[in-house]
Amino acid sequence: MFVKIIASVILVLGASQASIIPRNDKLTQDLQNQAVSGIGPRSDDVNAFLDEIFANLRYQMRQSGLTVINLPPVGFNFSETVMGVVYYGEASISNGELKGIDTIHRTGDSDLVVEDNGDIVITVDGGINDGTIGAALKVSFMGKDTVATVSGTLKDVRVRLVVRARISLDGVKLVLEELDIIHIGTISVSVRGLGLLDFLIKPVVQIVANLVKDTLASSLGGIIKDLLNSILQSLAPRFPIDEIIKGAHQASPYAKNIIPRALPKFL
């Protein structure tokens, strides 16, 4: 006789349509003016600018249907000894879904570095705290099929975002240099309905956790990274020529690197 068993296993794994929300033009201009003058932008201004980028990313993810990301189906074989006899079975995990990664947001203050060539490198961490997991599990063993459900949560995921602001006479171009998982957080997986097949709980939990981890990394490095690049290009400010010239005459540690020694006569 099969009985219902609910098992929860917590895995802590260390680290790995088309419109844009209008940007805050005053914030962008302030960022430009401070950058060309050689004065580093205030952290609260940069944080607000990054919040705007994350807001655009969440919006674009929802517009693109990324509120739900499908987990790939997977199957595996197993064996179990019953009264001295070895029986073989097979199991499959399907209809897997990962929800909630569109809640990505900034989790800490930004860090700015002004390089010798005038580029500004902005580093900030983002987080995902409300991910949910769901899947169907089918097991065939000893001539009988058993259907179970898999559910879970994904919390405390941390990603690192590195954006380079390339400054030149043509303006400023924002380029995404890194979008990496630095902490995968906590994956909690529950299996309901296995009954006497509860010996499969541990391998199922491990398989689902790995699926979530791999799918998250693939999504961040693929379509989400592409969306973020598109947003950065849309938000990239352009420096007015007169502001660049004005910045060149100030005591900036890097302005000389972006202003030619001989300016064009028409300027």
C-alpha positions as a Markdown table, in Angstrom:
| # | Residue | x | y | z |
|---|---|---|---|---|
| 1 | Met | 0.0 | 0.0 | 0.0 |
| 2 | Phe | 1.4 | 3.4 | -1.0 |
| 3 | Val | 1.2 | 6.3 | 1.4 |
| 4 | Lys | 1.8 | 10.0 | 0.8 |
| 5 | Ile | 5.1 | 11.3 | 1.8 |
| 6 | Ile | 6.2 | 14.9 | 1.7 |
| 7 | Ala | 9.9 | 15.5 | 1.9 |
| 8 | Ser | 11.7 | 18.8 | 1.9 |
| 9 | Val | 15.3 | 19.0 | 1.3 |
| 10 | Ile | 17.2 | 22.2 | 1.5 |
| 11 | Leu | 20.2 | 22.5 | -0.8 |
| 12 | Val | 22.6 | 25.4 | -0.3 |
| 13 | Leu | 24.7 | 25.7 | -3.4 |
| 14 | Gly | 27.6 | 28.2 | -3.7 |
| 15 | Ala | 28.2 | 30.5 | -6.6 |
| 16 | Ser | 28.0 | 30.6 | -10.4 |
| 17 | Gln | 6.4 | 45.5 | -26.9 |
| 18 | Ala | 9.8 | 46.6 | -27.6 |
| 19 | Ser | 9.6 | 49.9 | -25.7 |
| 20 | Ile | 11.9 | 51.2 | -22.9 |
| 21 | Ile | 10.7 | 52.9 | -19.8 |
| 22 | Pro | 11.5 | 56.6 | -20.2 |
| 23 | Arg | 14.7 | 57.5 | -18.5 |
| 24 | Asn | 15.4 | 60.2 | -16.0 |
| 25 | Asp | 16.9 | 62.7 | -18.3 |
| 26 | Lys | 18.1 | 65.0 | -15.4 |
| 27 | Leu | 19.8 | 62.1 | -13.7 |
| 28 | Thr | 21.5 | 61.1 | -17.0 |
| 29 | Gln | 22.6 | 64.7 | -17.5 |
| 30 | Asp | 24.0 | 65.0 | -14.0 |
| 31 | Leu | 25.9 | 61.8 | -14.5 |
| 32 | Gln | 27.4 | 63.2 | -17.8 |
| 33 | Asn | 28.3 | 66.6 | -16.3 |
| 34 | Gln | 30.0 | 65.0 | -13.3 |
| 35 | Ala | 31.9 | 62.5 | -15.4 |
| 36 | Val | 33.3 | 65.0 | -17.9 |
| 37 | Ser | 34.3 | 67.4 | -15.1 |
| 38 | Gly | 36.5 | 64.7 | -13.5 |
| 39 | Ile | 34.3 | 64.5 | -10.4 |
| 40 | Gly | 33.1 | 61.0 | -9.7 |
| 41 | Pro | 29.3 | 60.7 | -9.7 |
| 42 | Arg | 27.7 | 60.5 | -6.3 |
| 43 | Ser | 26.9 | 57.0 | -5.3 |
| 44 | Asp | 23.2 | 57.8 | -4.7 |
| 45 | Asp | 23.0 | 59.2 | -8.3 |
| 46 | Val | 24.6 | 56.1 | -9.7 |
| 47 | Asn | 22.4 | 53.8 | -7.6 |
| 48 | Ala | 19.3 | 55.5 | -8.9 |
| 49 | Phe | 20.6 | 55.2 | -12.4 |
| 50 | Leu | 21.2 | 51.4 | -11.8 |
| 51 | Asp | 17.7 | 51.1 | -10.3 |
| 52 | Glu | 16.4 | 52.5 | -13.5 |
| 53 | Ile | 18.3 | 49.9 | -15.5 |
| 54 | Phe | 17.0 | 47.1 | -13.3 |
| 55 | Ala | 13.5 | 48.4 | -13.6 |
| 56 | Asn | 13.8 | 48.4 | -17.4 |
| 57 | Leu | 15.2 | 44.9 | -17.3 |
| 58 | Arg | 12.2 | 43.6 | -15.2 |
| 59 | Tyr | 9.8 | 45.3 | -17.6 |
| 60 | Gln | 11.5 | 43.8 | -20.7 |
| 61 | Met | 11.6 | 40.4 | -19.1 |
| 62 | Arg | 7.9 | 40.5 | -18.4 |
| 63 | Gln | 7.1 | 41.8 | -21.9 |
| 64 | Ser | 9.2 | 38.9 | -23.3 |
| 65 | Gly | 7.4 | 36.3 | -21.4 |
| 66 | Leu | 10.3 | 35.6 | -19.0 |
| 67 | Thr | 8.1 | 35.5 | -15.9 |
| 68 | Val | 8.2 | 31.7 | -16.5 |
| 69 | Ile | 11.3 | 29.9 | -17.7 |
| 70 | Asn | 10.9 | 26.2 | -18.7 |
| 71 | Leu | 13.2 | 23.6 | -17.2 |
| 72 | Pro | 14.4 | 20.9 | -19.7 |
| 73 | Pro | 12.8 | 17.5 | -19.3 |
| 74 | Val | 15.1 | 14.8 | -17.9 |
| 75 | Gly | 14.9 | 11.0 | -17.3 |
| 76 | Phe | 16.9 | 8.5 | -15.3 |
| 77 | Asn | 17.0 | 4.8 | -14.6 |
| 78 | Phe | 17.3 | 3.3 | -11.1 |
| 79 | Ser | 17.2 | -0.1 | -9.3 |
| 80 | Glu | 16.0 | -1.2 | -6.0 |
| 81 | Thr | 16.2 | -4.6 | -4.1 |
| 82 | Val | 12.9 | -5.9 | -2.8 |
| 83 | Met | 13.1 | -9.1 | -0.7 |
| 84 | Gly | 16.4 | -10.0 | -2.3 |
| 85 | Val | 15.3 | -9.4 | -5.8 |
| 86 | Val | 16.7 | -6.5 | -7.8 |
| 87 | Tyr | 14.0 | -4.5 | -9.7 |
| 88 | Tyr | 14.7 | -1.9 | -12.3 |
| 89 | Gly | 12.7 | 1.2 | -13.0 |
| 90 | Glu | 12.7 | 4.5 | -14.7 |
| 91 | Ala | 11.6 | 8.0 | -13.9 |
| 92 | Ser | 11.1 | 11.2 | -15.8 |
| 93 | Ile | 10.8 | 14.9 | -14.7 |
| 94 | Ser | 8.8 | 17.0 | -17.1 |
| 95 | Asn | 6.8 | 20.3 | -17.4 |
| 96 | Gly | 9.4 | 22.0 | -15.2 |
| 97 | Glu | 9.0 | 25.7 | -14.6 |
| 98 | Leu | 11.1 | 28.3 | -12.9 |
| 99 | Lys | 9.2 | 31.5 | -12.0 |
| 100 | Gly | 10.2 | 34.8 | -10.3 |
| 101 | Ile | 13.6 | 35.6 | -11.8 |
| 102 | Asp | 11.9 | 38.8 | -13.2 |
| 103 | Thr | 12.1 | 40.1 | -9.6 |
| 104 | Ile | 15.8 | 40.9 | -10.1 |
| 105 | His | 16.8 | 44.1 | -8.4 |
| 106 | Arg | 19.8 | 46.0 | -7.0 |
| 107 | Thr | 21.0 | 44.7 | -3.6 |
| 108 | Gly | 23.8 | 47.0 | -2.6 |
| 109 | Asp | 25.7 | 50.2 | -3.4 |
| 110 | Ser | 27.5 | 50.5 | -6.6 |
| 111 | Asp | 31.3 | 50.7 | -6.9 |
| 112 | Leu | 32.9 | 53.1 | -9.4 |
| 113 | Val | 36.4 | 53.1 | -10.8 |
| 114 | Val | 37.7 | 55.8 | -13.2 |
| 115 | Glu | 40.4 | 54.2 | -15.4 |
| 116 | Asp | 43.4 | 56.1 | -16.8 |
| 117 | Asn | 41.7 | 56.1 | -20.3 |
| 118 | Gly | 38.7 | 57.9 | -18.9 |
| 119 | Asp | 36.4 | 55.0 | -18.8 |
| 120 | Ile | 34.1 | 54.6 | -15.8 |
| 121 | Val | 33.6 | 51.0 | -14.6 |
| 122 | Ile | 30.5 | 50.5 | -12.5 |
| 123 | Thr | 30.0 | 47.3 | -10.5 |
| 124 | Val | 26.9 | 46.4 | -8.6 |
| 125 | Asp | 25.2 | 43.3 | -7.2 |
| 126 | Gly | 21.7 | 42.3 | -7.9 |
| 127 | Gly | 19.5 | 39.7 | -6.3 |
| 128 | Ile | 16.6 | 37.3 | -6.9 |
| 129 | Asn | 14.6 | 36.4 | -3.8 |
| 130 | Asp | 11.3 | 35.1 | -4.9 |
| 131 | Gly | 11.9 | 32.2 | -7.3 |
| 132 | Thr | 9.5 | 29.3 | -7.4 |
| 133 | Ile | 9.9 | 25.8 | -8.9 |
| 134 | Gly | 7.4 | 23.3 | -10.2 |
| 135 | Ala | 7.6 | 20.0 | -12.1 |
| 136 | Ala | 5.8 | 16.7 | -12.7 |
| 137 | Leu | 7.5 | 13.4 | -11.8 |
| 138 | Lys | 6.5 | 10.0 | -13.3 |
| 139 | Val | 8.0 | 6.8 | -12.0 |
| 140 | Ser | 7.6 | 3.3 | -13.6 |
| 141 | Phe | 8.6 | 0.5 | -11.1 |
| 142 | Met | 7.5 | -3.1 | -10.7 |
| 143 | Gly | 4.9 | -2.8 | -13.4 |
| 144 | Lys | 3.2 | 0.2 | -11.9 |
| 145 | Asp | 3.2 | 3.9 | -12.8 |
| 146 | Thr | 3.3 | 6.5 | -10.0 |
| 147 | Val | 2.8 | 10.2 | -10.6 |
| 148 | Ala | 4.2 | 12.7 | -8.1 |
| 149 | Thr | 4.7 | 16.5 | -8.0 |
| 150 | Val | 7.8 | 18.5 | -7.4 |
| 151 | Ser | 7.7 | 22.0 | -6.0 |
| 152 | Gly | 10.3 | 24.4 | -4.4 |
| 153 | Thr | 11.7 | 27.8 | -3.9 |
| 154 | Leu | 14.8 | 29.7 | -5.0 |
| 155 | Lys | 16.1 | 32.4 | -2.6 |
| 156 | Asp | 19.1 | 34.6 | -2.1 |
| 157 | Val | 20.5 | 34.4 | -5.6 |
| 158 | Arg | 23.2 | 37.0 | -6.1 |
| 159 | Val | 24.5 | 38.2 | -9.5 |
| 160 | Arg | 27.2 | 40.7 | -10.3 |
| 161 | Leu | 26.8 | 43.3 | -13.0 |
| 162 | Val | 29.7 | 45.2 | -14.4 |
| 163 | Val | 29.0 | 48.1 | -16.8 |
| 164 | Arg | 31.7 | 50.1 | -18.6 |
| 165 | Ala | 31.0 | 53.7 | -19.6 |
| 166 | Arg | 33.3 | 54.4 | -22.5 |
| 167 | Ile | 33.8 | 58.2 | -22.9 |
| 168 | Ser | 35.0 | 59.8 | -26.1 |
| 169 | Leu | 34.4 | 62.8 | -28.3 |
| 170 | Asp | 31.5 | 60.9 | -29.8 |
| 171 | Gly | 29.7 | 60.6 | -26.4 |
| 172 | Val | 29.3 | 57.9 | -23.9 |
| 173 | Lys | 28.5 | 54.3 | -24.6 |
| 174 | Leu | 27.4 | 51.9 | -21.9 |
| 175 | Val | 28.7 | 48.3 | -22.4 |
| 176 | Leu | 27.9 | 45.3 | -20.3 |
| 177 | Glu | 31.1 | 43.6 | -19.4 |
| 178 | Glu | 29.9 | 41.0 | -16.9 |
| 179 | Leu | 26.7 | 39.4 | -15.7 |
| 180 | Asp | 27.7 | 36.5 | -13.5 |
| 181 | Ile | 26.1 | 34.5 | -10.7 |
| 182 | Ile | 28.2 | 34.9 | -7.6 |
| 183 | His | 25.9 | 33.0 | -5.2 |
| 184 | Ile | 23.2 | 30.6 | -6.2 |
| 185 | Gly | 21.5 | 30.9 | -2.9 |
| 186 | Thr | 19.1 | 28.3 | -1.4 |
| 187 | Ile | 17.1 | 25.8 | -3.4 |
| 188 | Ser | 14.4 | 24.1 | -1.5 |
| 189 | Val | 12.7 | 21.2 | -3.2 |
| 190 | Ser | 9.7 | 19.1 | -2.0 |
| 191 | Val | 8.5 | 15.9 | -3.5 |
| 192 | Arg | 4.9 | 14.8 | -2.9 |
| 193 | Gly | 3.2 | 11.5 | -3.9 |
| 194 | Leu | 6.0 | 9.0 | -4.1 |
| 195 | Gly | 4.7 | 6.8 | -1.4 |
| 196 | Leu | 6.9 | 3.7 | -0.9 |
| 197 | Leu | 9.2 | 5.1 | -3.6 |
| 198 | Asp | 10.5 | 7.7 | -1.2 |
| 199 | Phe | 14.0 | 6.3 | -1.8 |
| 200 | Leu | 13.9 | 8.4 | -5.0 |
| 201 | Ile | 13.5 | 11.7 | -3.2 |
| 202 | Lys | 17.2 | 12.4 | -2.8 |
| 203 | Pro | 18.2 | 11.8 | -6.5 |
| 204 | Val | 15.1 | 13.8 | -7.7 |
| 205 | Val | 15.9 | 16.7 | -5.5 |
| 206 | Gln | 19.5 | 16.8 | -6.7 |
| 207 | Ile | 18.5 | 16.5 | -10.4 |
| 208 | Val | 15.9 | 19.4 | -10.0 |
| 209 | Ala | 18.4 | 21.6 | -8.1 |
| 210 | Asn | 21.0 | 21.1 | -10.9 |
| 211 | Leu | 18.3 | 21.8 | -13.6 |
| 212 | Val | 17.5 | 25.1 | -11.8 |
| 213 | Lys | 21.1 | 26.1 | -11.4 |
| 214 | Asp | 22.0 | 25.3 | -15.1 |
| 215 | Thr | 18.8 | 26.9 | -16.5 |
| 216 | Leu | 19.4 | 30.1 | -14.4 |
| 217 | Ala | 23.0 | 30.4 | -15.6 |
| 218 | Ser | 22.0 | 29.8 | -19.2 |
| 219 | Ser | 19.2 | 32.4 | -19.1 |
| 220 | Leu | 21.3 | 35.0 | -17.4 |
| 221 | Gly | 24.1 | 34.4 | -19.9 |
| 222 | Gly | 21.8 | 34.3 | -22.9 |
| 223 | Ile | 18.5 | 36.1 | -23.4 |
| 224 | Ile | 18.6 | 38.2 | -20.2 |
| 225 | Lys | 22.1 | 39.4 | -21.0 |
| 226 | Asp | 20.9 | 40.3 | -24.5 |
| 227 | Leu | 18.0 | 42.3 | -23.1 |
| 228 | Leu | 20.3 | 44.1 | -20.7 |
| 229 | Asn | 22.7 | 45.0 | -23.5 |
| 230 | Ser | 19.8 | 46.4 | -25.5 |
| 231 | Ile | 18.6 | 48.5 | -22.5 |
| 232 | Leu | 22.1 | 49.9 | -21.9 |
| 233 | Gln | 22.4 | 50.9 | -25.6 |
| 234 | Ser | 19.0 | 52.7 | -25.4 |
| 235 | Leu | 20.0 | 54.5 | -22.2 |
| 236 | Ala | 23.5 | 55.4 | -23.2 |
| 237 | Pro | 23.9 | 59.2 | -22.9 |
| 238 | Arg | 25.8 | 61.4 | -25.3 |
| 239 | Phe | 28.1 | 64.2 | -24.2 |
| 240 | Pro | 27.6 | 67.7 | -25.7 |
| 241 | Ile | 30.8 | 68.8 | -27.4 |
| 242 | Asp | 30.9 | 72.1 | -25.4 |
| 243 | Glu | 30.6 | 70.1 | -22.1 |
| 244 | Ile | 33.5 | 67.9 | -23.2 |
| 245 | Ile | 35.7 | 70.9 | -24.0 |
| 246 | Lys | 34.7 | 72.5 | -20.6 |
| 247 | Gly | 35.7 | 69.3 | -18.8 |
| 248 | Ala | 39.1 | 69.3 | -20.6 |
| 249 | His | 40.0 | 72.6 | -19.0 |
| 250 | Gln | 39.3 | 71.4 | -15.5 |
| 251 | Ala | 41.6 | 69.5 | -13.3 |
| 252 | Ser | 40.5 | 66.1 | -14.3 |
| 253 | Pro | 42.8 | 63.1 | -13.9 |
| 254 | Tyr | 41.4 | 61.6 | -17.1 |
| 255 | Ala | 39.9 | 64.4 | -19.2 |
| 256 | Lys | 43.2 | 64.8 | -21.0 |
| 257 | Asn | 43.0 | 61.3 | -22.2 |
| 258 | Ile | 39.7 | 61.9 | -24.0 |
| 259 | Ile | 40.4 | 65.3 | -25.5 |
| 260 | Pro | 42.8 | 65.6 | -28.5 |
| 261 | Arg | 45.7 | 68.0 | -28.1 |
| 262 | Ala | 44.5 | 70.0 | -31.1 |
| 263 | Leu | 40.8 | 70.6 | -31.2 |
| 264 | Pro | 39.1 | 71.1 | -34.6 |
| 265 | Lys | 39.1 | 74.7 | -35.7 |
| 266 | Phe | 35.3 | 74.9 | -36.0 |
| 267 | Leu | 35.1 | 74.2 | -32.3 |
